[in-house]
Amino acid sequence: MTEFQGWLLLAMLAAIVVALTHSWYWVAIGITFAVIGVCGLLTDLAKSERNRQP
């Protein structure tokens, strides 16, 4: 499992938790994890782009 898939999994888990609970507390945590996941995803993409270039 790559780092990319790990971030995606985290974001998905956060979304599922939010959907199940609908509590503002969990919504805040879910949004936080989603933001972290997206940031990590973008960082990974930028890293892989840089690695591909000679």
N, C-alpha and C positions, 0 to 999 in steps of 0.2 A: 504493500500500500504506500503510495507516494504521499508527500506532504500535502499536495493539492487535494487528494481524496480525503485526507484527514480533516482538512479545513471544511470541505464540503459536508462531511459526515457531522461535524460539530454544528454547523449551521442548520442542517436538517433536523438533528436531535432537538436543538433549541426551538425550531418551528413547531415540532410535534408537541413538546412540553407546553408551549404557549397555547396551542390549539386545544389541548386536553384540560388545561386549568382555567384559562380566561381570567386569572388573577392579575391585578396590576403589578404585583411584585414579580411574578413570573414573566409578565410581558416585558418589564424593564430588563430582566436578566436575559430574556430571549433576544431583545433588540441589541443588548450589549454584545452577546455572543455572535449575532448576525453581523454586526459591525466589525468585530474582531475577525470573523471568518472572511468577510469580504476584503478587509485590509490584508490579511494573510494571503488570500488568494491572489490579489493584485501583486503583492510582493513576490510571490512564487512565480507568477507569469513574467514579471519584469526580470527576475533572476534567470529564468530559462531562456528568455529572449537574449539576454546579455551573453549567456553561455553558448548560444548557437552561433553568435557572430564570431568570426576569427580574430 
